[in-house]
Amino acid sequence: MNGVTCSRMEFPAKLRKLMRDQRYSQDMLARQLEVSQNLVSRWARGASVPDLRAARALAGILGVTLDYLSDDGQAEPPSPGMTAGERRVWEVVREIGADEAFRRQVTPPPLPPGTVLTPVVITPGDGRRMGAG
């Protein structure tokens, strides 16, 4: 051995870990992908692999790249990069300079006197809003 260790994780193990970490059941994932729960079970056991369409959708739902899902040599997903909006902000800052960007920063208008803000809690899953109490 040359002392170099290579951490490997195959697709079924990645899928099970991502599902566990994000609290997805096979049935929940199957409904979002519009496939059968049995098919998701086969993927999680390594009995089959998703086709390209399903793999791309799966990566999107689980918040990872298709490269991560398909590359057994990547044991951990890569750190997320900047979003398109964040890249655009940096482009503008580079174009006009930081001082000018801060000068142009838009702030929301002040609230009218007597305005009461009510905190809300957004519950995952059903998308309904409930007052925080």
C-alpha positions in Angstrom: 0.0 0.0 0.0 1.2 3.5 -0.7 -0.4 5.1 2.3 -3.1 6.9 0.3 -6.6 6.2 1.3 -9.5 6.6 -1.1 -12.9 7.1 0.4 -15.6 5.5 -1.8 -19.3 5.5 -1.6 -21.5 3.8 -4.2 -24.8 5.1 -5.4 -27.1 2.9 -3.3 -25.3 4.0 -0.1 -25.3 7.6 -1.1 -29.0 7.4 -1.8 -29.8 5.8 1.5 -27.7 8.4 3.4 -29.2 11.3 1.6 -32.7 10.0 2.2 -32.0 9.4 5.9 -30.3 12.8 6.4 -33.2 14.6 4.7 -35.9 12.4 6.2 -37.3 11.1 2.9 -39.1 7.8 2.8 -39.0 5.7 -0.3 -42.6 6.5 -0.9 -42.1 10.3 -0.5 -39.3 10.2 -3.0 -41.2 8.0 -5.4 -44.2 10.4 -5.4 -41.9 13.4 -6.2 -40.2 11.5 -9.0 -43.4 10.0 -10.3 -42.1 6.4 -10.1 -43.1 3.5 -8.0 -41.9 3.0 -4.4 -40.6 -0.4 -5.5 -38.3 1.2 -8.1 -36.8 3.5 -5.4 -36.4 0.5 -3.2 -34.5 -1.3 -6.0 -32.2 1.8 -6.4 -31.5 1.9 -2.6 -30.6 -1.8 -2.6 -28.4 -1.6 -5.7 -30.7 -3.9 -7.7 -31.0 -1.3 -10.4 -30.0 2.3 -11.2 -32.2 5.2 -12.2 -32.3 6.3 -15.8 -30.8 9.7 -16.7 -34.1 11.6 -16.3 -34.8 10.1 -12.9 -31.2 10.6 -11.8 -31.2 14.3 -12.7 -34.5 14.8 -10.9 -33.2 12.8 -7.9 -30.1 15.0 -7.7 -32.3 18.1 -7.8 -34.7 16.9 -5.1 -31.8 15.8 -2.8 -29.8 19.0 -3.4 -26.7 17.3 -4.9 -25.1 17.2 -8.3 -25.5 14.4 -10.7 -21.7 14.0 -10.7 -21.8 13.3 -7.0 -24.5 10.7 -7.3 -22.8 8.9 -10.2 -19.1 9.1 -9.1 -18.3 6.4 -6.6 -15.1 8.2 -5.8 -16.9 11.1 -4.2 -17.9 10.1 -0.7 -19.1 13.6 0.2 -21.1 16.0 -1.9 -19.0 19.1 -3.0 -19.6 22.3 -1.1 -22.3 24.4 -2.8 -21.0 27.1 -5.0 -22.5 30.5 -5.6 -26.0 30.8 -7.0 -26.6 32.7 -10.2 -27.9 35.6 -8.2 -24.8 35.7 -6.0 -22.5 35.5 -9.0 -24.4 38.5 -10.6 -23.9 40.5 -7.4 -20.2 39.9 -7.5 -20.0 40.8 -11.1 -21.8 44.2 -10.4 -19.5 44.8 -7.4 -16.4 44.2 -9.6 -17.8 46.5 -12.3 -18.7 49.5 -10.1 -16.5 48.9 -7.0 -17.5 48.1 -3.5 -18.0 51.7 -2.3 -20.4 52.5 -5.1 -22.3 49.2 -4.6 -22.8 50.0 -0.9 -23.9 53.6 -1.9 -26.5 52.2 -4.3 -27.7 49.5 -1.9 -31.5 49.6 -1.8 -33.1 49.7 1.6 -36.8 49.0 2.1 -39.0 52.0 2.8 -39.8 52.6 6.5 -43.0 51.0 7.9 -45.9 53.3 8.7 -46.3 54.2 12.4 -48.3 51.6 14.3 -47.5 48.7 12.0 -47.3 45.4 13.8 -45.2 42.6 12.4 -46.5 39.1 13.1 -43.9 36.4 13.1 -44.8 33.3 11.0 -43.7 29.8 11.0 -43.6 27.9 7.6 -44.1 24.2 8.2 -42.2 21.9 5.8 -44.3 19.7 3.6 -47.7 21.4 3.4 -46.6 24.9 2.7 -49.2 26.4 5.1 -48.3 29.4 7.2 -49.1 29.4 10.9 -48.7 32.3 13.4 -45.8 31.8 15.7 -48.1 32.6 18.6 
